[in-house]
Amino acid sequence: MSCRRRRLLSLPPALPLLLALAPGCASPTTRALTVAPEPTAQEVADWNERAEAGDPAAQFLLALRLEQGRGEPADPERAARWYGHAAEQGFAPAQNNLGLLCFEGRGVAQDDVAAARWYRAAAEQGFARAQGNLGLLYLLGRGVPRDEARAALWLERAGRQGEPRAQALLGAMHRQGLGVPADARTAARWMRLAAEGGLTDAQFAWGWMLQHGEGVAADGAEAARWYERAAEGGSAVAATQLGLMRLEGRGVARD
């Protein structure tokens, strides 16, 4: 039996990344907006009046408030109805959020096909989060036929608009040659963008690439900095890897 020291983390980060970005087989990107700061009672009354009159932006704001349970208990069924009114008028943020409710089965019956339809409606208007969500559905074959090339196409559209989750998925796909040619440099470029966008799993993956020189010049000190950022964001695996680097004095002072 060899006593040679083994690296604690020998698996590539792409699979954990894909799972982290798609928990429960898939979890599309976050909703379009949050209601902040808390609106006044008068503002909410105004939204109600405008929503009843058919204003899609007001309908969306009411739906978001109901979905999040801001100021009153969450009511996903009412949220879905208001999202639906706005979505039918072509309001892209509402189409994206209604797609997510359909995907998750909150407030409406779970329906991947309907989720894909609403994501597509918003994505074709250029709404970045919907583009990323549609790309993820293509990657997983949920509501649409599995098509890795189409997944990459939609994820790239979202990534070019700054969507970190789409950027991270693109990085993982280029790393594995999934739907796109395998290209370590391109994988590193997308992963760096996602890491800089604040996505914890991408920060860990970018740190890994820096540590091991995947698509980028190896830089242990910079890798440690990104592991530290990921660990501060709650990544246990990044904290473990950072601890191992400190123990061995690789890229950081021995601790």
C-alpha positions as CSV (number, residue, x, y, z in Angstrom):
1,M,0.0,0.0,0.0
2,S,1.4,3.4,-1.0
3,C,2.0,6.0,1.6
4,R,2.2,8.7,-1.0
5,R,0.1,11.8,0.0
6,R,-3.0,11.9,-2.1
7,R,-4.9,15.1,-3.0
8,L,-8.0,15.4,-1.0
9,L,-10.0,16.6,-4.0
10,S,-9.3,14.5,-7.1
11,L,-12.6,14.9,-8.9
12,P,-13.0,17.7,-11.4
13,P,-15.4,20.4,-10.2
14,A,-17.7,20.3,-13.2
15,L,-20.1,17.6,-12.0
16,P,-20.5,19.2,-8.5
17,L,-21.0,22.5,-10.3
18,L,-23.7,21.1,-12.5
19,L,-25.5,19.6,-9.5
20,A,-25.1,22.7,-7.4
21,L,-26.5,24.9,-10.2
22,A,-29.3,22.4,-10.7
23,P,-30.4,21.0,-7.4
24,G,-33.1,18.3,-7.5
25,C,-32.1,17.6,-11.2
26,A,-32.6,21.3,-12.0
27,S,-33.3,24.6,-10.4
28,P,-33.4,27.4,-12.9
29,T,-31.9,30.7,-12.1
30,T,-33.3,33.1,-9.6
31,R,-36.4,35.1,-10.2
32,A,-36.3,38.4,-12.0
33,L,-36.5,40.8,-9.1
34,T,-37.0,41.2,-5.5
35,V,-39.4,43.8,-3.9
36,A,-37.0,46.1,-2.0
37,P,-37.4,48.2,-0.1
38,E,-40.7,47.2,1.4
39,P,-43.4,49.3,-0.4
40,T,-45.8,51.5,1.5
41,A,-49.4,50.6,1.9
42,Q,-50.2,53.4,-0.6
43,E,-47.8,51.9,-3.1
44,V,-49.4,48.5,-2.8
45,A,-52.9,50.0,-3.2
46,D,-51.6,51.7,-6.3
47,W,-50.2,48.5,-7.7
48,N,-53.6,46.8,-7.1
49,E,-55.5,49.5,-8.9
50,R,-53.1,49.5,-11.8
51,A,-53.0,45.7,-11.9
52,E,-56.8,45.5,-12.0
53,A,-56.7,48.0,-14.9
54,G,-54.4,45.7,-16.8
55,D,-50.9,47.2,-16.2
56,P,-48.5,44.2,-16.7
57,A,-45.7,45.8,-14.6
58,A,-48.1,46.3,-11.6
59,Q,-49.4,42.8,-12.1
60,F,-45.8,41.5,-12.0
61,L,-45.0,43.5,-8.8
62,L,-48.1,42.1,-7.1
63,A,-47.3,38.6,-8.1
64,L,-43.7,38.9,-6.9
65,R,-44.9,40.3,-3.5
66,L,-47.4,37.4,-3.2
67,E,-44.8,34.8,-4.2
68,Q,-42.3,36.1,-1.7
69,G,-44.8,36.6,1.2
70,R,-43.8,40.3,1.6
71,G,-46.3,42.0,4.0
72,E,-48.7,39.1,4.0
73,P,-48.4,35.3,3.9
74,A,-47.0,33.9,0.7
75,D,-49.8,32.8,-1.8
76,P,-48.2,31.1,-4.8
77,E,-51.6,30.4,-6.4
78,R,-52.5,34.1,-6.5
79,A,-49.0,34.9,-7.5
80,A,-49.3,32.5,-10.5
81,R,-52.6,34.2,-11.5
82,W,-51.1,37.7,-11.6
83,Y,-47.9,36.4,-13.3
84,G,-50.2,34.8,-15.8
85,H,-52.1,38.1,-16.6
86,A,-48.8,39.9,-17.1
87,A,-47.2,37.0,-19.0
88,E,-50.1,36.9,-21.5
89,Q,-49.4,40.5,-22.3
90,G,-45.8,39.6,-23.2
91,F,-44.1,40.9,-20.0
92,A,-40.9,39.0,-20.0
93,P,-40.1,39.0,-16.3
94,A,-43.5,37.6,-15.5
95,Q,-43.1,35.0,-18.2
96,N,-39.8,33.9,-16.7
97,N,-41.3,33.7,-13.1
98,L,-44.4,31.9,-14.3
99,G,-42.1,29.4,-16.0
100,L,-40.3,28.8,-12.7
101,L,-43.6,28.2,-10.9
102,C,-44.6,25.7,-13.6
103,F,-41.3,24.0,-13.3
104,E,-41.4,23.8,-9.5
105,G,-45.2,23.1,-9.3
106,R,-45.8,26.0,-6.9
107,G,-49.2,27.6,-7.3
108,V,-49.9,25.7,-10.5
109,A,-49.6,22.0,-11.5
110,Q,-46.0,21.0,-12.2
111,D,-45.5,21.1,-16.0
112,D,-42.1,21.1,-17.6
113,V,-43.6,21.7,-21.1
114,A,-45.4,24.8,-19.8
115,A,-42.2,26.0,-18.1
116,A,-40.2,25.7,-21.3
117,R,-42.9,27.5,-23.2
118,W,-42.9,30.5,-20.9
119,Y,-39.1,30.6,-20.6
120,R,-38.9,30.6,-24.4
121,A,-41.4,33.5,-24.7
122,A,-39.2,35.6,-22.4
123,A,-35.9,34.3,-23.8
124,E,-36.9,35.3,-27.3
125,Q,-37.4,38.8,-26.1
126,G,-33.8,38.8,-24.8
127,F,-34.5,38.3,-21.1
128,A,-31.2,36.9,-19.8
129,R,-32.5,34.8,-16.9
130,A,-35.1,33.1,-19.1
131,Q,-32.4,32.4,-21.7
132,G,-30.4,30.7,-19.0
133,N,-33.4,28.8,-17.7
134,L,-34.3,27.6,-21.2
135,G,-30.7,26.5,-21.8
136,L,-30.8,24.5,-18.6
137,L,-34.0,22.7,-19.6
138,Y,-32.3,21.7,-22.9
139,L,-29.3,20.5,-21.0
140,L,-31.5,18.3,-18.8
141,G,-34.1,17.3,-21.4
142,R,-36.9,18.7,-19.2
143,G,-39.9,20.0,-21.2
144,V,-37.9,19.9,-24.4
145,P,-35.8,17.2,-26.1
146,R,-32.3,17.0,-24.6
147,D,-30.1,19.0,-26.9
148,E,-26.7,20.0,-25.5
149,A,-25.9,22.2,-28.5
150,R,-29.1,24.2,-28.1
151,A,-28.4,24.4,-24.3
152,A,-25.0,25.9,-25.0
153,L,-26.6,28.4,-27.5
154,W,-29.1,29.7,-25.0
155,L,-26.7,29.7,-22.1
156,E,-24.2,31.7,-24.1
157,R,-26.8,34.3,-24.9
158,A,-27.5,34.6,-21.1
159,G,-23.9,34.5,-20.3
160,R,-23.0,37.4,-22.6
161,Q,-25.6,39.4,-20.7
162,G,-23.8,38.7,-17.4
163,E,-25.8,35.8,-15.9
164,P,-23.4,34.1,-13.6
165,R,-25.2,30.7,-13.5
166,A,-25.2,30.5,-17.2
167,Q,-21.6,31.5,-17.4
168,A,-20.7,28.7,-14.9
169,L,-22.6,26.1,-16.8
170,L,-20.9,27.2,-20.0
171,G,-17.6,26.9,-18.2
172,A,-18.4,23.3,-17.1
173,M,-19.7,22.4,-20.6
174,H,-16.6,23.7,-22.3
175,R,-14.4,21.8,-19.8
176,Q,-16.2,18.5,-20.6
177,G,-16.9,19.1,-24.2
178,L,-20.6,18.9,-23.6
179,G,-22.5,20.3,-26.5
180,V,-19.5,22.4,-27.4
181,P,-15.9,21.6,-28.3
182,A,-13.7,20.9,-25.2
183,D,-11.6,24.0,-24.7
184,A,-9.9,24.6,-21.4
185,R,-9.2,28.3,-22.1
186,T,-12.8,29.0,-23.0
187,A,-13.9,27.0,-19.9
188,A,-11.6,29.1,-17.7
189,R,-12.8,32.4,-19.2
190,W,-16.5,31.6,-18.5
191,M,-15.8,30.3,-15.1
192,R,-13.8,33.4,-14.2
193,L,-16.7,35.6,-15.2
194,A,-19.1,33.5,-13.1
195,A,-16.8,33.7,-10.1
196,E,-16.4,37.4,-10.5
197,G,-20.2,37.6,-10.6
198,G,-20.4,36.2,-7.1
199,L,-21.4,32.6,-7.7
200,T,-19.9,30.6,-4.9
201,D,-19.7,27.3,-6.8
202,A,-18.0,29.1,-9.7
203,Q,-15.5,30.7,-7.3
204,F,-14.5,27.3,-6.1
205,A,-14.2,25.9,-9.6
206,W,-12.2,29.0,-10.7
207,G,-9.9,28.4,-7.8
208,W,-9.5,24.8,-8.8
209,M,-8.6,25.8,-12.3
210,L,-6.0,28.3,-11.0
211,Q,-4.5,25.8,-8.6
212,H,-4.1,23.1,-11.3
213,G,-3.4,25.3,-14.3
214,E,-6.5,24.3,-16.3
215,G,-6.9,26.8,-19.2
216,V,-4.9,29.4,-17.3
217,A,-1.5,29.7,-15.8
218,A,-1.2,28.0,-12.5
219,D,-1.3,30.4,-9.6
220,G,-1.6,28.9,-6.1
221,A,-1.8,32.2,-4.3
222,E,-4.7,33.4,-6.5
223,A,-6.4,30.0,-6.2
224,A,-6.3,30.3,-2.4
225,R,-7.9,33.8,-2.6
226,W,-10.8,32.4,-4.6
227,Y,-11.1,29.4,-2.3
228,E,-11.3,31.8,0.5
229,R,-14.1,33.8,-1.2
230,A,-16.0,30.7,-1.9
231,A,-15.6,29.5,1.7
232,E,-16.9,32.8,2.9
233,G,-19.9,32.2,0.7
234,G,-20.6,28.9,2.4
235,S,-18.7,26.4,0.3
236,A,-17.5,23.6,2.5
237,V,-15.5,22.0,-0.2
238,A,-13.6,25.3,-0.8
239,A,-12.9,25.6,2.9
240,T,-11.5,22.1,2.9
241,Q,-9.3,22.7,-0.1
242,L,-8.1,25.9,1.4
243,G,-7.3,24.2,4.6
244,L,-5.3,21.5,2.7
245,M,-3.3,24.2,0.9
246,R,-2.5,25.9,4.2
247,L,-1.5,22.5,5.7
248,E,0.9,21.8,2.8
249,G,2.0,25.4,2.3
250,R,1.0,25.4,-1.3
251,G,0.1,29.0,-2.5
252,V,-0.3,30.2,1.1
253,A,1.8,30.2,4.2
254,R,1.9,26.9,6.0
255,D,-0.5,26.9,8.9
